Amino acid sequence: MGGLLAAVTGAAAALTGLLFVAVSINLDKILKGSALLPARAAETLAMLLFVVISCALVLVPQDVELLGAEILVIAVPLTVITFRSQLKFQRQNPDSPLLWSVSRVTASGAAPVPGTIAGVSLAARWGGGLYWLVATALFGLAGAVYTAWVLLV
């Protein structure tokens, strides 16, 4: 599993760089457009960094319980901040399209939710552990690619 997570770490790091390029190319459109776009760019960056860090932590020789705690220290605040930001936006923009809101919640929660489950599972030493981290990585990459596409278009 270490080889898979090492490959995902590299892929997520590359996507993080591409996200910076996408945002810099469309910076004027992102900043002048909907108030949602800058927050969506920040959420995507945070999600990719979470994938990079959590997968890289697996490559460090350490106790499984400590790995779970480290992932939780990152995943829980990321999950809370992301969903609070989305709720705040929804309250301020009640007529925003439902599809837009659902896609944002899905893309943003793709990594931190299974990441939180992975952290709890690893810390407790039951429930799938690293398999949840694989889901975190793969869903996080898919969500980031989707959101990067939204930011490019």
N, C-alpha and C positions, 0 to 999 in steps of 0.2 A: 504494500500500500504506500510505502514511502516514495517509490518511483512515481506513482500517480500524483501524489500530493506535491512532489517536487515539480512535475510538469505543470500542474495547475498553478503553482506559485509563479512560475515563469510566464505562463499565459496571462494570468491576472495582472502581473506587473506590466506586460506589454500592452494589455488593454487599458491600463491606467494611463500609460503614455499616450495612447491613441485618443483617450477621452480628453486629455489636455489639448491635443491638437484639434479635436472636433470643437471643443469649447472656444479655443482661440480663433478658429476660422469663423465661427458664427457668434462671436462675443457680442457684437452690436445687436444682432437679432435677438439673442438670448436676454440681454439686459433691457432692451427696449420693448420686447414682447411681453407676454403674460408674466405676471409675478411668479408664476409657478415654475418657469424654466430655470432660473438660477438655483432655486431650492432643489429641483430635480437633478441638476448637474452636481450639486454638493452631495446629495444622497447617493448618487451613483459612484462618485469618487470615494465616499466613505465605505460603501459596500465593497468596492474592489479592494480597497486597502484592508478591509476586514478579511476578505478571502486570502489576500497575500499573507497577512500576519498570522492568521489562524493556521493556514497550511504550513507556513514556515515553522511555527512553533512545534508542529508534529515532528519535524526533522531534528529537533533538539533532543538529545537523550535526557529523559526526565521521568518522574513518576507520572502515571496516568491521572491520578487525582489532581496533581499540580497542573497538568495540562488542561484538565477540565476547568479548574479555577481560573487559569489565565484566559481561557476562551470566554468564560462567563464575565470576567472583568471588562472585556471588550464588547461582547455581544449584548449584554443587558442594557447598558447605557445607549448603545447604537439603536437598539430596537425602540427604546422609550423615546429618544430624541426624534427618530424618524417618524414614528406614528403621532407624536405630539405635533410635529411640524405639519403633517398631513391633515390632522384634525383642525388645526388652526387655520390652514388654508381653506378647508372646506367650510368652516364657519364664516370666514371672511368673503367667500365666493360661493354662496349657496346655489347659484345657477350654473356652476361649471358642469360640463357634460359628465354624466355618470360613467361613461366608458373611460374617459380621461382619468377620473378619480380611481376607478377600479384597476386600471392598468398601472397607475402609479403605485398604489398600495401593493399590488401583486409583485411588481418589479422591485420595489424597495424592500419588501419583506422576504424576498426570495432567499436571501442569505442569512439575515440575522435571526429569523425564527428557527430554522433548523440548526443554526449555530448555537442558539441558546439551549436547544434540546441536546445537542452534542456535548456542550459544556456540562450540563446537569448529568447526562448519561456517563460521561467520562469520570466526573468527580464521584459519582455514586457507584461506579464500576458495574453498571447494568444498563440494559436497554439499547444496545447497538453501538454506542460510543463513536468510533471512527467512521462507521457507515453513515451516521448523521452528518459528520464533517464532509464526507464525499458529497452528500446531497447539498450541503451548504455551498461547497465549491462549485458544483455544476449548475445549481439553480442561480447562484450569485453571478456566474459568468453569463448565463443566458439572460438574466434580468439586466445586467449591465450592457450587453450588446443591444438589447431591445431599447433601453433608454438612450444609449449613445446614438442609435438610429433616429430616435425622436428628436434629439438635440441637433443632429446633422440636417434633418429635413425641416 
